[in-house]
Amino acid sequence: MNNIKIKLPPNVSVVLASGSPRRRELLEQIGLPFTVVPSQADETISEGLSPAMVVQSLSLLKAADVARTQSEEALVIGADTVVVLDDEILTKPQDGQDAAQMLRRLSDRCHSVLTGVTVFRRKDGKSVSVAEETLVYFKKLSDSEIASYVASKEPLDKAGSYGIQGLGGLFIEKIEGDYYNVVGLPLSRLGKLLQEEFEVELIWEVM
């Protein structure tokens, strides 16, 4: 699969405005040629925004920040993912105790994962931002399961204190929506953006 790539229009380059290894792996998985330039934008967002508006705004901030330094034909992808429970955004835990507390709240409940995605075209400043939602249902977690998972350190750099693609997948009974959205990048929604808004045909070629 690594030898099959999406054929981009002449001179067009794709830039991922994120240092997330999970997002990088997803783009590699679909064969999209890209470079990584993590955003240095100030991610302070106005209060009062809905979670969907927060992730769209942050994804736009990241994409616009990186686009300033790229070539005219660059398409910059920005993304931001949050876990939402009871209308509250659960960020990355501060420490193991915080992670355990979040996991207790998620236990035996359904929560939402929202990813904002922006594609920003450098040459004309066109940008399109969307938010994708996936519902995630957790099983009831025991104290020992939570303690063991926190000890693995996997939750410590994850929004909501779990990773669906890792050990945290053991806690999930079902999802409604895009699995890849929970990992950090809704591939189908991104593909539609590239095709319908930025004239990138998803045609693969053997390299």
C-alpha positions as CSV (number, residue, x, y, z in Angstrom):
1,M,0.0,0.0,0.0
2,N,2.9,2.3,0.7
3,N,3.8,2.3,-3.1
4,I,0.3,3.5,-4.1
5,K,-0.3,7.3,-3.9
6,I,-3.1,9.7,-4.7
7,K,-2.2,11.6,-7.8
8,L,-2.3,15.4,-7.0
9,P,-2.8,18.1,-9.7
10,P,0.5,19.6,-11.0
11,N,2.4,21.8,-8.6
12,V,-0.2,21.2,-5.8
13,S,1.2,20.2,-2.4
14,V,-0.6,19.1,0.7
15,V,0.6,20.2,4.2
16,L,-0.6,18.7,7.5
17,A,-0.7,21.5,10.1
18,S,-0.4,19.0,13.0
19,G,2.3,17.0,14.8
20,S,-0.1,14.3,15.7
21,P,1.4,10.9,14.8
22,R,-2.1,9.4,14.5
23,R,-3.2,12.0,11.8
24,R,0.0,11.4,10.0
25,E,-0.6,7.7,9.9
26,L,-4.1,8.1,8.6
27,L,-3.0,10.3,5.7
28,E,-0.2,7.7,4.9
29,Q,-2.9,5.0,5.0
30,I,-4.8,6.5,2.1
31,G,-1.7,7.3,0.1
32,L,-2.0,11.1,0.2
33,P,1.4,12.7,-0.4
34,F,2.0,15.4,2.3
35,T,4.5,17.1,4.5
36,V,4.1,18.0,8.2
37,V,4.4,21.5,9.5
38,P,3.0,21.7,13.0
39,S,1.1,24.9,13.8
40,Q,2.4,27.4,16.3
41,A,-0.9,29.4,16.5
42,D,-2.3,30.7,19.7
43,E,-5.2,28.4,20.3
44,T,-7.2,30.7,22.6
45,I,-10.8,30.6,21.6
46,S,-13.7,32.9,22.6
47,E,-15.9,31.7,25.4
48,G,-19.5,30.7,24.6
49,L,-18.8,28.7,21.5
50,S,-20.4,25.3,21.0
51,P,-17.9,22.4,20.9
52,A,-18.5,22.1,17.2
53,M,-17.6,25.7,16.7
54,V,-14.6,25.3,18.9
55,V,-13.1,22.5,16.8
56,Q,-13.8,24.3,13.6
57,S,-12.3,27.5,14.8
58,L,-9.2,25.8,16.1
59,S,-8.7,23.8,12.9
60,L,-8.9,27.0,10.9
61,L,-6.5,28.8,13.2
62,K,-3.9,26.0,12.7
63,A,-4.4,25.8,8.9
64,A,-4.2,29.5,8.4
65,D,-1.1,29.8,10.6
66,V,0.8,27.2,8.6
67,A,-0.5,28.4,5.2
68,R,1.3,31.8,5.6
69,T,4.7,30.1,5.1
70,Q,3.8,27.7,2.3
71,S,3.9,27.9,-1.5
72,E,1.0,29.4,-3.5
73,E,-0.3,26.0,-4.6
74,A,-0.3,24.5,-1.1
75,L,-3.4,22.9,0.4
76,V,-3.1,23.0,4.2
77,I,-5.1,20.6,6.4
78,G,-5.8,21.7,10.0
79,A,-7.6,19.5,12.5
80,D,-8.7,19.6,16.2
81,T,-10.4,16.8,18.1
82,V,-12.3,17.0,21.4
83,V,-14.2,14.6,23.7
84,V,-17.5,16.0,24.9
85,L,-19.6,14.8,27.9
86,D,-22.6,16.6,29.3
87,D,-21.8,19.6,27.0
88,E,-18.3,19.8,28.6
89,I,-15.1,19.5,26.6
90,L,-12.7,17.0,28.2
91,T,-9.2,17.9,27.3
92,K,-6.0,16.0,27.8
93,P,-5.5,15.0,31.5
94,Q,-3.1,16.9,33.7
95,D,-1.9,13.7,35.4
96,G,-2.9,10.2,36.2
97,Q,-5.4,11.2,38.8
98,D,-7.1,13.5,36.4
99,A,-7.1,10.7,33.8
100,A,-8.7,8.3,36.2
101,Q,-11.4,10.8,37.1
102,M,-12.3,11.3,33.4
103,L,-12.5,7.6,32.8
104,R,-14.9,7.2,35.7
105,R,-17.1,9.8,34.2
106,L,-17.1,8.1,30.8
107,S,-17.7,4.7,32.3
108,D,-21.0,3.1,31.2
109,R,-22.1,6.2,29.2
110,C,-22.2,7.6,25.7
111,H,-20.1,10.6,24.8
112,S,-19.4,12.5,21.7
113,V,-16.1,12.9,19.8
114,L,-15.9,16.0,17.5
115,T,-13.2,16.7,15.0
116,G,-12.9,20.0,13.2
117,V,-11.2,19.9,9.8
118,T,-10.1,22.8,7.7
119,V,-8.6,22.8,4.2
120,F,-7.0,26.1,3.4
121,R,-5.7,27.0,-0.1
122,R,-2.8,29.4,0.0
123,K,-3.1,31.0,-3.4
124,D,-6.5,32.5,-2.9
125,G,-7.1,32.2,0.8
126,K,-10.1,29.9,0.3
127,S,-10.9,27.8,3.4
128,V,-13.6,25.3,4.2
129,S,-14.2,24.1,7.8
130,V,-16.4,21.3,8.9
131,A,-17.1,19.4,12.1
132,E,-17.6,15.6,12.3
133,E,-19.3,13.9,15.2
134,T,-19.1,10.3,16.4
135,L,-20.9,8.8,19.4
136,V,-18.9,6.5,21.5
137,Y,-20.4,4.1,24.1
138,F,-18.2,2.9,27.0
139,K,-18.7,-0.2,28.9
140,K,-18.8,-0.1,32.7
141,L,-15.2,0.1,34.0
142,S,-14.0,-1.4,37.2
143,D,-11.6,0.5,39.4
144,S,-8.9,-2.1,38.6
145,E,-9.3,-1.6,34.9
146,I,-9.0,2.2,35.3
147,A,-6.0,1.9,37.5
148,S,-4.3,-0.5,35.1
149,Y,-5.0,1.6,32.1
150,V,-3.7,4.8,33.7
151,A,-0.6,2.9,34.7
152,S,0.0,2.1,31.0
153,K,0.4,5.9,30.5
154,E,-1.6,5.6,27.2
155,P,-4.3,8.0,28.5
156,L,-1.9,10.8,29.5
157,D,-1.6,12.5,26.0
158,K,-5.2,11.8,24.8
159,A,-8.2,14.0,24.9
160,G,-10.7,12.4,27.2
161,S,-8.0,10.1,28.6
162,Y,-8.3,7.2,26.1
163,G,-7.2,6.1,22.7
164,I,-9.6,4.0,20.6
165,Q,-6.8,2.7,18.5
166,G,-4.9,1.4,21.5
167,L,-5.7,-0.3,24.8
168,G,-8.6,2.0,25.2
169,G,-10.4,0.1,22.4
170,L,-11.2,-2.6,25.0
171,F,-13.5,-0.2,26.8
172,I,-15.7,0.7,23.8
173,E,-18.9,-1.3,23.2
174,K,-19.9,0.4,20.0
175,I,-19.7,3.7,18.1
176,E,-22.1,5.5,15.8
177,G,-20.3,7.4,13.1
178,D,-16.8,7.5,11.6
179,Y,-14.2,5.4,13.5
180,Y,-11.3,7.5,12.0
181,N,-12.9,10.6,13.4
182,V,-12.3,9.2,16.9
183,V,-8.7,8.5,16.0
184,G,-8.3,12.2,15.0
185,L,-9.2,12.7,11.3
186,P,-12.4,11.8,9.5
187,L,-11.1,10.4,6.3
188,S,-14.3,10.3,4.3
189,R,-15.3,13.9,5.2
190,L,-11.7,15.1,4.3
191,G,-11.9,13.2,1.0
192,K,-15.2,15.0,0.1
193,L,-13.7,18.3,1.0
194,L,-10.7,17.8,-1.3
195,Q,-12.8,16.5,-4.1
196,E,-15.8,18.8,-4.0
197,E,-14.2,22.1,-2.8
198,F,-10.6,21.9,-4.0
199,E,-10.7,19.8,-7.2
200,V,-8.4,17.0,-6.0
201,E,-9.5,13.8,-7.6
202,L,-9.0,10.7,-5.5
203,I,-7.2,8.8,-8.2
204,W,-4.4,6.4,-7.1
205,E,-1.2,5.6,-9.0
206,V,1.5,3.0,-8.4
207,M,4.8,4.7,-7.6
